Amino acid sequence: MPPRTTPTERQKRLGSELRKMRVAAGITADQAAGLLGLDRAKISNIETGIRTISEERLRTLACNCDYSDQAYVAALVSMARPNGHGWWERYRGSLAAGLLDIAEFEAFATRMRTAHIAHIPGLLQTSDHALELFRAVLPPLPEHEVALRLAYRVERQQVLDGDNPTEYIAVVHEAALRMQFGGRKVARAQLEHLLAVSERPAVRLLVIPFAAGTFPGSGQTFNFLEGPVPQLDTVQIDSSHGPEFLSGDMQLAKYRTHLDWMERIALSQEESRDFIRDIANSL
């Protein structure tokens, strides 16, 4: 296949995992090229996500790296297989690539965990709530761009629908629940939507009240997207200049600990629903 001009974050991640495997085994790029019957430039392109790698060559590399974790190798093979074009590809060229990368990671995640302090998670937002957020961007977005982002946000939410929805654990702080984006009517409808969605079997919505006190990561919003094996987990952090993706072993361990702590101090599912219901009734 011809080289890609702009690999996705998931494609880059596959390449970085292959390089990590090769380096850990003490195999040089030249040696890998000879082993796989490729020139050195193609090895570099594979490891940056620009070029694909066949299942046969990937397994050959893993075997010669003496890699014994077959679950991890199988997960890499799955990442390397052509998966066609996901629905998000319709937005390529219209929306920033980072936004599309989020949808791709969500589509292949085996479980999602998220922590939100001042905002309702995007996958749980109503259209009216999301619309208010998109209209509060600096510099202001033209209306056609607002409409495009809203349509994309709604399509992202499909990952929680259907016969086989992805397991989703959302930890939301009381601060986010009390934000009245769009006014009282929109805010109340958003809270009622949270209550409805929280009844789905695949969704676990937990609230951290103000009274819970201090916890790590209290100033961050992040998503933890679990892969088929822990080594392929990904953390996505929101920032004003776009999403950032983290995958280092220490980074993954840190954010797992963040989420474990936050889930531990959060109210139970039933208590969280009662808490949300009380706030909604006060509006």
Kinemage of the C-alpha trace (Angstrom):
@kinemage 1
@onewidth
@group {chain A} dominant
@subgroup {mainchain}
@vectorlist {calphas} color= white
{ca met a 1} P 0.000 0.000 0.000
{ca pro a 2} L 1.208 3.569 -0.656
{ca pro a 3} L 2.468 5.560 2.329
{ca arg a 4} L 0.016 7.696 4.285
{ca thr a 5} L 0.529 11.432 4.340
{ca thr a 6} L -1.105 11.975 7.742
{ca pro a 7} L -1.343 8.860 9.918
{ca thr a 8} L -3.899 8.868 12.715
{ca glu a 9} L -2.878 8.742 16.368
{ca arg a 10} L -3.893 5.084 16.498
{ca gln a 11} L -1.701 4.283 13.489
{ca lys a 12} L 1.183 6.177 15.080
{ca arg a 13} L 0.612 4.209 18.272
{ca leu a 14} L 0.989 0.893 16.429
{ca gly a 15} L 4.258 2.103 14.923
{ca ser a 16} L 5.601 3.246 18.297
{ca glu a 17} L 4.731 -0.120 19.853
{ca leu a 18} L 6.623 -1.948 17.091
{ca arg a 19} L 9.639 0.290 17.615
{ca lys a 20} L 9.467 -0.282 21.376
{ca met a 21} L 9.445 -4.038 20.775
{ca arg a 22} L 12.395 -3.854 18.373
{ca val a 23} L 14.522 -1.621 20.612
{ca ala a 24} L 13.812 -3.729 23.698
{ca ala a 25} L 15.111 -6.777 21.818
{ca gly a 26} L 18.302 -4.958 20.785
{ca ile a 27} L 17.494 -5.234 17.084
{ca thr a 28} L 18.625 -2.323 14.906
{ca ala a 29} L 16.509 -0.803 12.155
{ca asp a 30} L 18.929 -2.247 9.581
{ca gln a 31} L 18.588 -5.712 11.094
{ca ala a 32} L 14.792 -5.404 11.124
{ca ala a 33} L 14.883 -4.339 7.472
{ca gly a 34} L 16.915 -7.410 6.531
{ca leu a 35} L 14.664 -9.659 8.603
{ca leu a 36} L 11.467 -8.383 6.970
{ca gly a 37} L 12.844 -7.975 3.463
{ca leu a 38} L 12.365 -4.211 3.426
{ca asp a 39} L 14.675 -1.244 3.076
{ca arg a 40} L 15.582 0.768 6.164
{ca ala a 41} L 13.444 3.752 5.158
{ca lys a 42} L 10.335 1.574 5.159
{ca ile a 43} L 11.103 0.372 8.694
{ca ser a 44} L 11.248 4.004 9.782
{ca asn a 45} L 7.974 4.711 8.000
{ca ile a 46} L 6.278 1.726 9.639
{ca glu a 47} L 7.422 2.892 13.059
{ca thr a 48} L 6.023 6.384 12.497
{ca gly a 49} L 2.690 5.082 11.214
{ca ile a 50} L 3.249 6.279 7.658
{ca arg a 51} L 3.341 2.747 6.216
{ca thr a 52} L 1.309 -0.345 7.024
{ca ile a 53} L 2.767 -3.684 8.049
{ca ser a 54} L 1.349 -7.073 7.131
{ca glu a 55} L 0.288 -9.598 9.748
{ca glu a 56} L 2.995 -12.005 8.536
{ca arg a 57} L 5.773 -9.448 8.921
{ca leu a 58} L 4.468 -8.260 12.289
{ca arg a 59} L 4.473 -11.817 13.647
{ca thr a 60} L 7.943 -12.415 12.194
{ca leu a 61} L 9.229 -9.330 13.965
{ca ala a 62} L 7.604 -10.344 17.258
{ca cys a 63} L 9.006 -13.874 16.992
{ca asn a 64} L 12.542 -12.626 16.352
{ca cys a 65} L 12.208 -10.173 19.228
{ca asp a 66} L 11.482 -13.226 21.419
{ca tyr a 67} L 8.206 -11.614 22.436
{ca ser a 68} L 6.169 -14.183 24.376
{ca asp a 69} L 3.077 -12.114 25.237
{ca gln a 70} L 0.761 -13.548 22.615
{ca ala a 71} L -2.234 -11.476 23.705
{ca tyr a 72} L -0.233 -8.309 23.083
{ca val a 73} L 1.010 -9.548 19.704
{ca ala a 74} L -2.540 -10.502 18.691
{ca ala a 75} L -3.719 -7.019 19.678
{ca leu a 76} L -1.019 -5.441 17.519
{ca val a 77} L -2.019 -7.676 14.597
{ca ser a 78} L -5.616 -6.499 15.020
{ca met a 79} L -4.456 -2.867 14.975
{ca ala a 80} L -2.477 -3.522 11.795
{ca arg a 81} L -5.403 -5.016 9.870
{ca pro a 82} L -7.227 -2.719 7.457
{ca asn a 83} L -10.515 -1.821 9.116
{ca gly a 84} L -12.083 0.180 6.322
{ca his a 85} L -13.198 3.729 6.909
{ca gly a 86} L -14.917 4.552 10.186
{ca trp a 87} L -17.840 6.959 10.209
{ca trp a 88} L -15.520 9.742 11.425
{ca glu a 89} L -13.667 9.727 8.098
{ca arg a 90} L -16.581 11.666 6.600
{ca tyr a 91} L -15.380 14.637 8.632
{ca arg a 92} L -11.743 14.487 7.542
{ca gly a 93} L -10.781 17.741 5.905
{ca ser a 94} L -13.636 19.512 7.712
{ca leu a 95} L -12.678 19.011 11.365
{ca ala a 96} L -9.303 18.929 13.091
{ca ala a 97} L -7.592 15.536 12.893
{ca gly a 98} L -7.310 15.372 16.692
{ca leu a 99} L -11.089 15.320 17.053
{ca leu a 100} L -11.325 12.393 14.648
{ca asp a 101} L -8.588 10.569 16.568
{ca ile a 102} L -10.796 10.654 19.676
{ca ala a 103} L -13.629 8.911 17.833
{ca glu a 104} L -11.268 6.278 16.419
{ca phe a 105} L -9.866 5.425 19.851
{ca glu a 106} L -13.399 5.302 21.305
{ca ala a 107} L -14.559 2.971 18.530
{ca phe a 108} L -11.821 0.429 19.320
{ca ala a 109} L -11.783 0.786 23.110
{ca thr a 110} L -12.851 -2.218 25.172
{ca arg a 111} L -13.841 0.053 28.072
{ca met a 112} L -13.839 3.804 28.667
{ca arg a 113} L -13.274 5.638 31.940
{ca thr a 114} L -13.492 9.406 32.172
{ca ala a 115} L -13.157 12.160 34.765
{ca his a 116} L -14.774 15.581 34.381
{ca ile a 117} L -14.641 18.451 36.861
{ca ala a 118} L -16.264 21.478 35.215
{ca his a 119} L -17.953 19.898 32.182
{ca ile a 120} L -20.423 17.134 31.415
{ca pro a 121} L -18.669 14.366 29.425
{ca gly a 122} L -19.106 14.853 25.685
{ca leu a 123} L -20.668 11.411 25.223
{ca leu a 124} L -23.367 12.345 27.754
{ca gln a 125} L -24.173 15.878 26.571
{ca thr a 126} L -27.513 16.938 25.124
{ca ser a 127} L -27.468 18.783 21.806
{ca asp a 128} L -28.542 22.038 23.476
{ca his a 129} L -25.786 21.781 26.084
{ca ala a 130} L -23.140 21.011 23.462
{ca leu a 131} L -24.403 23.862 21.284
{ca glu a 132} L -23.820 26.346 24.100
{ca leu a 133} L -20.253 25.116 24.524
{ca phe a 134} L -19.459 25.320 20.813
{ca arg a 135} L -20.801 28.879 20.685
{ca ala a 136} L -18.511 29.912 23.553
{ca val a 137} L -15.261 29.075 21.733
{ca leu a 138} L -12.542 31.676 21.145
{ca pro a 139} L -12.154 32.802 18.467
{ca pro a 140} L -15.897 32.414 17.739
{ca leu a 141} L -16.837 29.657 15.342
{ca pro a 142} L -19.004 30.410 12.280
{ca glu a 143} L -22.445 28.810 12.471
{ca his a 144} L -21.662 26.179 9.832
{ca glu a 145} L -18.658 25.055 11.940
{ca val a 146} L -20.831 24.928 15.053
{ca ala a 147} L -23.349 22.758 13.210
{ca leu a 148} L -20.576 20.464 11.960
{ca arg a 149} L -19.150 19.956 15.450
{ca leu a 150} L -22.592 19.307 16.877
{ca ala a 151} L -23.348 16.653 14.232
{ca tyr a 152} L -19.991 15.032 14.935
{ca arg a 153} L -20.587 15.064 18.709
{ca val a 154} L -23.955 13.351 18.266
{ca glu a 155} L -22.414 10.647 16.064
{ca arg a 156} L -19.673 10.024 18.655
{ca gln a 157} L -22.382 9.161 21.167
{ca gln a 158} L -23.338 6.105 19.087
{ca val a 159} L -20.576 4.168 20.850
{ca leu a 160} L -22.907 3.925 23.866
{ca asp a 161} L -25.887 2.734 21.784
{ca gly a 162} L -26.789 -0.453 19.947
{ca asp a 163} L -26.706 -4.100 20.923
{ca asn a 164} L -23.079 -4.097 22.052
{ca pro a 165} L -22.288 -0.717 23.635
{ca thr a 166} L -18.841 -0.052 25.087
{ca glu a 167} L -18.683 -0.108 28.883
{ca tyr a 168} L -18.472 3.498 30.074
{ca ile a 169} L -17.581 4.746 33.562
{ca ala a 170} L -17.940 8.501 34.039
{ca val a 171} L -16.850 10.318 37.196
{ca val a 172} L -18.393 13.799 37.244
{ca his a 173} L -17.781 16.440 39.890
{ca glu a 174} L -20.611 18.393 41.486
{ca ala a 175} L -19.132 21.561 39.939
{ca ala a 176} L -19.988 20.276 36.447
{ca leu a 177} L -23.535 19.432 37.501
{ca arg a 178} L -24.172 22.952 38.801
{ca met a 179} L -22.938 24.777 35.698
{ca gln a 180} L -25.968 26.354 34.016
{ca phe a 181} L -24.711 26.424 30.444
{ca gly a 182} L -27.578 27.724 28.326
{ca gly a 183} L -29.650 28.724 31.344
{ca arg a 184} L -31.833 26.856 33.811
{ca lys a 185} L -34.029 25.088 31.237
{ca val a 186} L -31.086 23.680 29.254
{ca ala a 187} L -29.232 22.777 32.463
{ca arg a 188} L -32.231 20.899 33.872
{ca ala a 189} L -32.755 18.999 30.611
{ca gln a 190} L -29.066 18.045 30.685
{ca leu a 191} L -29.351 16.664 34.212
{ca glu a 192} L -32.498 14.731 33.311
{ca his a 193} L -30.627 13.275 30.333
{ca leu a 194} L -27.821 12.162 32.662
{ca leu a 195} L -30.359 10.372 34.829
{ca ala a 196} L -31.831 8.583 31.817
{ca val a 197} L -28.457 7.552 30.390
{ca ser a 198} L -27.228 6.363 33.803
{ca glu a 199} L -29.918 3.665 33.749
{ca arg a 200} L -28.283 1.952 30.770
{ca pro a 201} L -26.490 -1.298 31.728
{ca ala a 202} L -23.216 -0.255 30.053
{ca val a 203} L -23.066 3.166 31.733
{ca arg a 204} L -21.857 3.785 35.280
{ca leu a 205} L -22.200 7.434 36.329
{ca leu a 206} L -20.563 8.461 39.619
{ca val a 207} L -20.658 11.887 41.263
{ca ile a 208} L -17.977 13.455 43.431
{ca pro a 209} L -19.662 16.034 45.707
{ca phe a 210} L -17.929 19.170 46.946
{ca ala a 211} L -17.869 17.572 50.402
{ca ala a 212} L -15.548 14.786 49.182
{ca gly a 213} L -12.610 17.161 49.496
{ca thr a 214} L -9.219 16.787 47.847
{ca phe a 215} L -8.287 14.228 45.198
{ca pro a 216} L -5.522 13.932 42.566
{ca gly a 217} L -6.169 15.286 39.104
{ca ser a 218} L -8.790 17.708 40.406
{ca gly a 219} L -7.916 20.281 37.757
{ca gln a 220} L -7.969 17.961 34.754
{ca thr a 221} L -10.458 16.501 32.326
{ca phe a 222} L -9.323 13.245 30.778
{ca asn a 223} L -10.518 10.057 29.125
{ca phe a 224} L -8.926 6.669 29.731
{ca leu a 225} L -9.493 4.410 26.727
{ca glu a 226} L -8.704 0.786 27.470
{ca gly a 227} L -7.328 -1.409 24.709
{ca pro a 228} L -7.533 -5.190 24.358
{ca val a 229} L -4.440 -5.430 26.603
{ca pro a 230} L -3.266 -2.914 29.251
{ca gln a 231} L -0.129 -2.009 27.252
{ca leu a 232} L -2.388 -0.521 24.560
{ca asp a 233} L -4.434 1.717 26.858
{ca thr a 234} L -4.497 5.417 25.944
{ca val a 235} L -5.117 8.594 27.929
{ca gln a 236} L -6.695 11.520 26.098
{ca ile a 237} L -6.464 14.930 27.754
{ca asp a 238} L -8.504 17.950 26.724
{ca ser a 239} L -6.693 21.241 26.228
{ca ser a 240} L -7.514 24.621 24.703
{ca his a 241} L -5.381 23.825 21.637
{ca gly a 242} L -6.814 20.360 21.011
{ca pro a 243} L -6.633 16.808 22.416
{ca glu a 244} L -3.391 15.269 23.638
{ca phe a 245} L -2.749 11.519 23.742
{ca leu a 246} L -0.526 9.781 26.297
{ca ser a 247} L 0.614 6.164 26.276
{ca gly a 248} L 3.804 5.886 28.343
{ca asp a 249} L 3.791 3.145 30.970
{ca met a 250} L 4.228 5.603 33.848
{ca gln a 251} L 1.606 7.941 32.413
{ca leu a 252} L -0.937 5.137 32.111
{ca ala a 253} L -0.206 3.976 35.660
{ca lys a 254} L -0.642 7.524 36.969
{ca tyr a 255} L -4.046 8.044 35.374
{ca arg a 256} L -5.287 4.596 36.371
{ca thr a 257} L -4.467 5.576 39.959
{ca his a 258} L -6.231 8.930 39.509
{ca leu a 259} L -9.413 7.207 38.353
{ca asp a 260} L -9.271 4.497 41.015
{ca trp a 261} L -9.002 7.195 43.706
{ca met a 262} L -11.830 9.264 42.222
{ca glu a 263} L -14.137 6.273 41.865
{ca arg a 264} L -13.378 5.303 45.456
{ca ile a 265} L -14.452 8.664 46.923
{ca ala a 266} L -17.432 9.150 44.592
{ca leu a 267} L -21.002 8.460 45.626
{ca ser a 268} L -22.496 5.107 44.651
{ca gln a 269} L -24.565 4.843 41.478
{ca glu a 270} L -27.866 5.154 43.334
{ca glu a 271} L -26.569 7.969 45.530
{ca ser a 272} L -25.251 9.723 42.434
{ca arg a 273} L -28.653 9.525 40.739
{ca asp a 274} L -30.352 10.935 43.829
{ca phe a 275} L -27.757 13.710 43.981
{ca ile a 276} L -28.318 14.660 40.313
{ca arg a 277} L -32.093 14.493 40.765
{ca asp a 278} L -31.940 16.894 43.722
{ca ile a 279} L -29.922 19.431 41.718
{ca ala a 280} L -32.309 19.117 38.753
{ca asn a 281} L -35.333 19.650 41.000
{ca ser a 282} L -33.765 22.809 42.409
{ca leu a 283} L -33.592 24.463 38.994
